[in-house]
Each structure stands twice: as structure tokens, then as C-alpha cells.
Amino acid sequence: MKIFVILILTVAAILIGCTLFAQDAEIRKAMEKAARQAYKDMLRDTDKNNDGKISKTEFYTLWKDQKVAEKKYLAWDTDKDGFITEEEYVKVILDLEKKKK
């Protein structure tokens, strides 16, 4: 009887864990979708040369305070190539959300 109860509790814990993992995956997917849309919106407003990425100069036009712009830009341009790509933007957003937990 004890083994049966332990087995039931173990299965319940696994199912709860799977459910939470699935919810996390759904939340992550929704956040990624929202981040991609936010990048596209920002790109539409700032990408003056239509190259599909945001240069340092283009990014700085979003900010009145250039010190804030510099700090943000350094955080978003993760590969330090002088551009913020969609993949960099999405990765930073998802990493920030992960740190909140």
C-alpha cells in the first residue's frame, strides 16, 4: 500500500512538473513573439537605411538622454558588431525575463 501511495505521489509530482514546464514554454513562446513584434515596430521607426538591423546611430535617435542610450545600446548589441539584430533583441528580452524568476 505504501508503495502504491508513493507511486501515485511520484506520478502526480511528475505531472505537475510537466504542466509547469509546459506553461513556462508557452509563456516563453508568447514572450518571444511579443519581443519579435516589438523589434519589428522599433525597426520600422528607426531603420532609416532599411538594412533590417538597428545601427548605433539609429538606436540613439530613440533616446533623449545619450548616456541612457549608450548604456542600453551596450546591453543590446551583444556581439559588439555595431548593430542590434532581431535575434540579439529577443535574446536580451528573454534573458531579462529569466533573471526575474
C-alpha positions in Angstrom: 0.0 0.0 0.0 2.8 2.4 0.9 4.5 1.7 -2.5 1.2 2.4 -4.3 0.8 5.8 -2.5 4.4 6.7 -3.2 4.0 5.8 -6.8 0.8 7.9 -7.1 2.5 10.9 -5.4 5.5 10.5 -7.7 3.4 10.4 -10.8 1.4 13.4 -9.5 4.6 15.3 -8.9 5.9 14.5 -12.4 2.6 15.6 -14.0 2.6 18.8 -12.1 6.2 19.4 -13.1 5.4 18.7 -16.8 2.4 21.0 -16.6 4.5 23.8 -15.1 7.2 23.2 -17.7 4.6 23.4 -20.5 3.2 26.6 -19.0 6.7 28.1 -18.9 7.3 27.0 -22.5 4.0 28.7 -23.6 4.9 31.8 -21.7 8.4 31.9 -23.2 6.9 31.4 -26.7 4.4 34.3 -26.1 7.2 36.5 -24.8 9.4 35.7 -27.8 6.6 36.5 -30.1 5.9 39.8 -28.4 9.7 40.7 -28.4 9.9 40.0 -32.1 6.9 42.2 -32.8 8.4 45.0 -30.6 11.7 44.7 -32.5 9.8 45.0 -35.8 8.0 48.1 -34.5 11.2 49.6 -33.4 12.9 48.7 -36.7 10.1 50.3 -38.7 10.6 53.6 -36.8 14.4 53.7 -36.7 15.9 51.7 -39.6 16.4 54.6 -41.9 18.6 52.7 -44.4 16.3 49.6 -44.5 19.1 47.1 -43.8 16.9 45.1 -41.4 19.0 45.9 -38.3 19.4 48.9 -36.0 22.7 50.8 -36.0 24.2 52.7 -33.1 23.2 56.0 -34.8 19.7 54.8 -35.5 19.3 53.5 -31.9 20.4 56.7 -30.4 17.6 58.6 -32.1 15.2 56.8 -29.7 16.6 58.4 -26.6 16.8 62.0 -25.4 19.4 61.1 -22.8 22.5 60.0 -24.7 24.0 58.4 -21.5 21.0 56.2 -21.2 21.2 55.4 -24.9 24.8 54.3 -24.6 24.1 52.1 -21.6 21.1 50.5 -23.4 23.0 50.1 -26.6 25.9 48.3 -25.0 23.5 45.9 -23.4 21.5 45.2 -26.6 24.5 44.9 -29.1 25.6 41.6 -27.5 28.0 40.6 -30.3 29.5 44.2 -30.4 29.3 44.4 -34.2 27.7 47.8 -34.2 24.2 46.7 -34.8 21.2 45.4 -32.8 19.6 42.5 -34.7 16.3 40.9 -34.0 18.0 37.8 -32.5 20.0 40.0 -30.1 17.0 41.9 -29.1 14.9 38.8 -28.5 17.7 37.1 -26.5 18.1 40.1 -24.2 14.4 40.3 -23.5 14.1 36.6 -22.8 17.3 36.7 -20.6 15.9 39.6 -18.6 12.7 37.7 -18.0 14.6 34.6 -16.9 16.5 36.7 -14.4 13.2 38.0 -12.9 12.3 34.5 -11.8 
